Amino acid sequence: MLTDDPIARRRLASVVAAMMLFFGVLFVYVTPPYQGPDETAHFARVAMIAGGDLLPDMKDGVKGIALPDSLLRFEKRHAAIQSDLDAKYDYKRLVGEMRAGASLRPKTFTTFVTQSTSPLMYAPSLLGVAAGSLLSAASFAEPDAVNWATMFYFARLGNLFALAIAVAAALVLLPRFHAALAFVALMPMTMFLSASVQYDSMSLIACLGLFVVVVRGTIRKGPLSRRELALLAVSAFFLGHGKIVYLPLLLALVPVALASPRRDGLLAFGVAAGAALLGLAGGLLFPLLSGAPSDLVDQQVAFLLADLANIPGLVWRTLAEMHGYYFRTLFGHFGWLDTAVPPSLLVLTWGVLLLALVNDSRGPVRRVSAATRIAIAAGIVLSLVAIMLALYVIWTPTKPDGVGSPIVIGVQGRYLIPFVPFAMMALSFNLRRIAPKLAAALPDLLPVQLALQAAALAASLLFLLLRYWI
């Protein structure tokens, strides 16, 4: 069993990380530039930070930043592919982009939605850009040697390598739920996101760190060690710093803390709360320094505050109308939500999820308590509501008739990925108690799971090739 064999855990971590890097690199280069979710704004922020500008400037009463015209042209050359199913990429264009030199001068003042996002959330992409600068002739510091395509692909690779390392470390540290974590790491949508320029990777890494702490504390049923407290502090900091909508997942810690001696439980609470508040303060610093919210945001907030009792109805109506879309975009909806995988591949992914649940439940495992399941469910529900309210305030007003809309616009299935390992933990069971003969007869199903997930990733890449290249 992986629970008792550190060598087997390291072997699994190596296999999963290798699969992530193999398929991830293919996703990086099969997906043309700017075809990942919101990559236009995210790469602009990466370029802005790499150029030494942490905060936007003010010009004629508008907050923004001057970006090189060469970058804006690079972006415009790829904008036509977005949502145009007839637009194609090709090898000649790819190589041409990677060989084209560009200058950092002149510049044009522009604005984008991520211009005030904390630089820490882009650390993997920035490290990728730094590696690209060292390994190629491209450099933001040399105006005559800039190559935006090279920097773009290396920013993607930075995210991919960061998540692969985090997943491998988590698999080594986890005493249980290895199949669940492998499933999440190798989901087609996870791989697509990890191979794009965004800061979702940092949020997912933070959630994985929290998952490791919760599982270790639940299985061992004792006070958290210093290493676990340090991991908790880092995870809580980045949850507060980047996407505060995931902070309710910290509720999963409550049963762990309550099962510990009082002093140790209070210490765990204090570490989580203090790190989250510190991260939150740092995360809010950049938006506060960058200016006030828009009038549309103010109007939407006023609409919500005028009738707080309407919030449950808003959430329910949205889930009733959009739940199918959320599940589809959680497991496979690439590009700018214009490249869907066929239903058969979604069914395969659901089958692999069930396989992972069974595999994590077939050995001599400690039962997850009802209190832990309730805490996880509460954290997921509150996080989902927070995601909906955040997008209702920030994104929905930008759409026609968005102010006062009866449903939330903008929630995508990819936002639910951090919930999946926690949900699988809450749904876990002990097969030896339910069907002891079946549990004894079942072999290790992880090789089958990994093979099926490799097939699903290969099929996903095929559909990306059909969408963008063939």
Backbone hydrogen bonds, N-H to C=O, Kabsch-Sander energy under -0.5 kcal/mol:
donor,donor_aa,acceptor,acceptor_aa,energy
4,D,1,M,-0.9
5,D,1,M,-0.6
5,D,2,L,-0.5
9,R,5,D,-2.0
10,R,6,P,-2.3
11,R,7,I,-2.2
12,L,8,A,-2.6
13,A,9,R,-2.6
14,S,10,R,-2.2
15,V,11,R,-2.2
16,V,12,L,-2.9
17,A,13,A,-2.4
18,A,14,S,-2.4
19,M,15,V,-2.4
20,M,16,V,-2.6
21,L,17,A,-2.5
22,F,18,A,-2.7
23,F,19,M,-2.6
24,G,20,M,-2.3
25,V,21,L,-2.3
26,L,22,F,-1.2
27,F,23,F,-2.4
28,V,24,G,-2.5
29,Y,25,V,-1.8
30,V,26,L,-2.7
31,T,27,F,-1.8
35,Q,32,P,-1.4
39,E,36,G,-1.6
42,H,38,D,-2.0
43,F,39,E,-2.7
44,A,40,T,-1.3
45,R,41,A,-1.9
46,V,42,H,-2.2
47,A,43,F,-2.9
48,M,44,A,-2.2
49,I,45,R,-2.6
50,A,46,V,-2.8
51,G,47,A,-1.5
52,G,49,I,-2.0
53,D,48,M,-2.4
54,L,52,G,-0.7
57,D,64,G,-3.7
59,K,62,V,-2.6
62,V,59,K,-1.7
64,G,57,D,-2.6
65,I,110,T,-2.7
67,L,65,I,-0.7
67,L,108,T,-2.3
69,D,106,P,-2.5
70,S,103,S,-0.5
71,L,68,P,-0.5
72,L,68,P,-1.9
73,R,69,D,-2.5
74,F,70,S,-2.0
75,E,71,L,-2.4
76,K,72,L,-2.3
77,R,73,R,-2.3
78,H,74,F,-0.7
78,H,75,E,-1.0
79,A,75,E,-0.8
79,A,76,K,-0.6
80,A,76,K,-0.7
81,I,78,H,-1.0
82,Q,78,H,-0.6
82,Q,79,A,-0.9
84,D,81,I,-1.7
85,L,83,S,-0.7
87,A,84,D,-1.5
89,Y,468,Y,-3.9
94,L,90,D,-2.3
95,V,91,Y,-2.7
96,G,92,K,-2.2
97,E,93,R,-2.4
98,M,94,L,-1.8
99,R,95,V,-1.0
99,R,96,G,-0.6
100,A,96,G,-1.0
102,A,146,V,-1.3
108,T,67,L,-2.7
110,T,65,I,-2.5
115,Q,112,F,-1.6
117,T,114,T,-1.8
121,M,118,S,-1.1
122,Y,119,P,-1.5
123,A,120,L,-1.5
126,L,122,Y,-2.9
127,L,123,A,-2.4
128,G,124,P,-2.1
129,V,125,S,-2.4
130,A,126,L,-2.4
131,A,127,L,-2.4
132,G,128,G,-2.6
133,S,129,V,-2.2
134,L,130,A,-1.8
135,L,131,A,-2.5
136,S,132,G,-1.0
142,E,139,S,-1.1
145,A,142,E,-2.3
146,V,102,A,-1.2
146,V,143,P,-0.5
149,A,97,E,-0.6
151,M,147,N,-1.9
152,F,148,W,-2.5
153,Y,149,A,-2.6
154,F,150,T,-2.2
155,A,151,M,-2.1
156,R,152,F,-1.8
157,L,153,Y,-2.5
158,G,154,F,-2.1
159,N,155,A,-1.4
160,L,156,R,-2.2
161,F,157,L,-2.8
162,A,158,G,-2.0
163,L,159,N,-2.2
164,A,160,L,-2.4
165,I,161,F,-2.4
166,A,162,A,-2.1
167,V,163,L,-2.7
168,A,164,A,-2.3
169,A,165,I,-2.4
170,A,166,A,-2.4
171,L,167,V,-2.4
172,V,168,A,-1.6
173,L,169,A,-2.0
174,L,170,A,-2.3
181,L,177,F,-1.9
182,A,178,H,-2.6
183,F,179,A,-2.3
184,V,180,A,-2.2
185,A,181,L,-2.7
186,L,182,A,-1.9
187,M,184,V,-1.0
191,M,187,M,-2.4
192,F,188,P,-2.4
193,L,189,M,-2.4
194,S,190,T,-2.6
195,A,191,M,-1.2
196,S,193,L,-1.7
198,Q,196,S,-0.8
203,S,199,Y,-1.3
204,L,200,D,-2.7
205,I,201,S,-2.6
206,A,202,M,-2.2
207,C,203,S,-2.1
208,L,204,L,-2.3
209,G,205,I,-2.2
210,L,206,A,-2.0
211,F,207,C,-2.4
212,V,208,L,-2.3
213,V,209,G,-1.9
214,V,210,L,-2.6
215,V,211,F,-2.7
216,R,212,V,-2.6
217,G,213,V,-2.5
218,T,214,V,-2.3
219,I,215,V,-2.8
220,R,216,R,-2.3
221,K,217,G,-1.5
229,L,225,S,-2.6
230,A,226,R,-2.3
231,L,227,R,-2.3
232,L,228,E,-2.5
233,A,229,L,-2.5
234,V,230,A,-2.3
235,S,231,L,-2.5
236,A,232,L,-2.9
237,F,233,A,-2.3
238,F,234,V,-2.1
239,L,235,S,-2.0
240,G,236,A,-2.3
241,H,237,F,-2.3
242,G,238,F,-2.4
243,K,238,F,-0.7
246,Y,243,K,-2.0
247,L,244,I,-1.7
249,L,246,Y,-1.8
250,L,247,L,-2.5
251,L,248,P,-2.2
252,A,249,L,-1.8
253,L,250,L,-2.0
254,V,251,L,-1.7
257,A,253,L,-2.7
258,L,254,V,-2.6
259,A,255,P,-1.7
260,S,257,A,-1.0
265,G,261,P,-2.9
266,L,262,R,-2.6
267,L,263,R,-1.9
268,A,264,D,-2.2
269,F,265,G,-2.3
270,G,266,L,-2.8
271,V,267,L,-2.8
272,A,268,A,-2.4
273,A,269,F,-2.8
274,G,270,G,-2.8
275,A,271,V,-2.4
276,A,272,A,-2.2
277,L,273,A,-2.5
278,L,274,G,-2.3
279,G,275,A,-2.6
280,L,276,A,-2.6
281,A,277,L,-2.6
282,G,278,L,-2.2
283,G,279,G,-2.7
284,L,280,L,-2.2
285,L,281,A,-1.0
286,F,282,G,-0.8
288,L,284,L,-2.3
289,L,285,L,-2.2
290,S,286,F,-0.9
291,G,287,P,-0.5
291,G,288,L,-0.7
298,D,294,S,-1.9
299,Q,295,D,-2.5
300,Q,296,L,-2.3
301,V,297,V,-2.6
302,A,298,D,-2.3
303,F,299,Q,-2.1
304,L,300,Q,-2.2
305,L,301,V,-2.7
306,A,302,A,-1.6
307,D,303,F,-0.6
307,D,304,L,-1.1
308,L,305,L,-0.6
310,N,307,D,-1.8
311,I,308,L,-1.7
314,L,310,N,-2.4
315,V,311,I,-2.5
316,W,312,P,-2.6
317,R,313,G,-2.8
318,T,314,L,-2.0
319,L,315,V,-2.4
320,A,316,W,-2.6
321,E,317,R,-1.9
322,M,318,T,-2.6
323,H,319,L,-1.7
326,Y,322,M,-2.2
327,F,323,H,-2.0
328,R,324,G,-2.1
329,T,325,Y,-2.5
330,L,326,Y,-1.0
331,F,327,F,-1.3
332,G,328,R,-1.7
334,F,339,T,-3.0
337,L,335,G,-1.2
338,D,334,F,-1.1
339,T,334,F,-1.6
341,V,332,G,-1.3
345,L,342,P,-1.0
346,L,342,P,-1.3
347,V,343,P,-2.5
348,L,344,S,-2.0
349,T,345,L,-2.0
350,W,346,L,-2.1
351,G,347,V,-2.3
352,V,348,L,-2.3
353,L,349,T,-2.0
354,L,350,W,-2.0
355,L,351,G,-2.1
356,A,352,V,-2.5
357,L,353,L,-2.1
358,V,354,L,-2.2
359,N,355,L,-2.5
360,D,356,A,-2.1
361,S,357,L,-0.5
361,S,358,V,-1.1
362,R,358,V,-0.5
362,R,359,N,-0.7
365,V,363,G,-1.8
369,S,367,R,-0.5
373,R,369,S,-2.1
374,I,370,A,-2.6
375,A,371,A,-2.4
376,I,372,T,-2.5
377,A,373,R,-2.5
378,A,374,I,-2.6
379,G,375,A,-2.3
380,I,376,I,-2.5
381,V,377,A,-2.6
382,L,378,A,-2.6
383,S,379,G,-2.2
384,L,380,I,-2.6
385,V,381,V,-2.4
386,A,382,L,-2.3
387,I,383,S,-2.6
388,M,384,L,-2.4
389,L,385,V,-2.7
390,A,386,A,-2.5
391,L,387,I,-2.3
392,Y,388,M,-2.3
393,V,389,L,-1.8
394,I,390,A,-2.6
395,W,391,L,-1.5
396,T,391,L,-3.0
398,T,395,W,-1.6
399,K,396,T,-1.9
402,G,399,K,-2.2
404,G,402,G,-0.5
405,S,402,G,-2.1
415,Y,412,Q,-1.5
416,L,413,G,-2.1
417,I,414,R,-1.2
419,F,416,L,-1.5
420,V,416,L,-0.8
420,V,417,I,-1.3
422,F,418,P,-0.5
423,A,419,F,-2.8
424,M,420,V,-2.6
425,M,421,P,-1.8
426,A,422,F,-2.3
427,L,423,A,-1.8
428,S,425,M,-1.0
431,L,361,S,-2.7
431,L,429,F,-0.7
432,R,361,S,-0.6
433,R,430,N,-1.1
434,I,430,N,-1.6
435,A,431,L,-3.2
439,A,435,A,-2.5
440,A,436,P,-2.1
441,A,437,K,-1.8
442,L,438,L,-1.9
449,Q,445,L,-2.6
450,L,446,L,-3.0
451,A,447,P,-2.1
452,L,448,V,-2.5
453,Q,449,Q,-2.5
454,A,450,L,-2.2
455,A,451,A,-2.0
456,A,452,L,-2.3
457,L,453,Q,-2.3
458,A,454,A,-2.3
459,A,455,A,-2.4
460,S,456,A,-2.2
461,L,457,L,-2.3
462,L,458,A,-1.9
463,F,459,A,-2.0
464,L,460,S,-1.9
465,L,461,L,-2.4
466,L,462,L,-2.4
467,R,463,F,-2.1
468,Y,464,L,-2.7
469,W,465,L,-2.5
470,I,465,L,-2.0
